Amino acid sequence: MIIIIISLQYFETVTGTKRSLDCDERTSNTVYIHKQSEFIRNGCKNFRFIPVLFPGAKKSYVPSWLQHTHVYRWPRDWDDILRRLMRVEKYSPPPIGPLPTIVSVPI
């Protein structure tokens, strides 16, 4: 799984609004992952990317290819993020009981 931390710095990095003279490995990896949107646009489901909005970040900073995914907010949704990482459901489904009896009454 890949956690994508959405912040102003992330938005500036992937949109190219803030050009840095020193392009380090971290920045190039961030842009590379951001450009993988064709994979998801081709009808693939997103089970790999977890977008997390950090304080001060706006929903508009989330890449368009992640708009269909649940966006978490840090630190408010920390427990939901951990559940997603550990693949643990928040609510357990109720047990299946006996089927109801259908009584037909003639009119």
Secondary structure, 3 states (H helix, E strand, C coil): CEEEEECHHHHHHHHCCCCCCCCCHHHHHHHHHHCCHHHHHCCCCCCCEEEEECCCCCHHHCCHHHCCCCCEECCCCHHHHHHHHHCCCCCCCCCCCCCCCCCCCCC
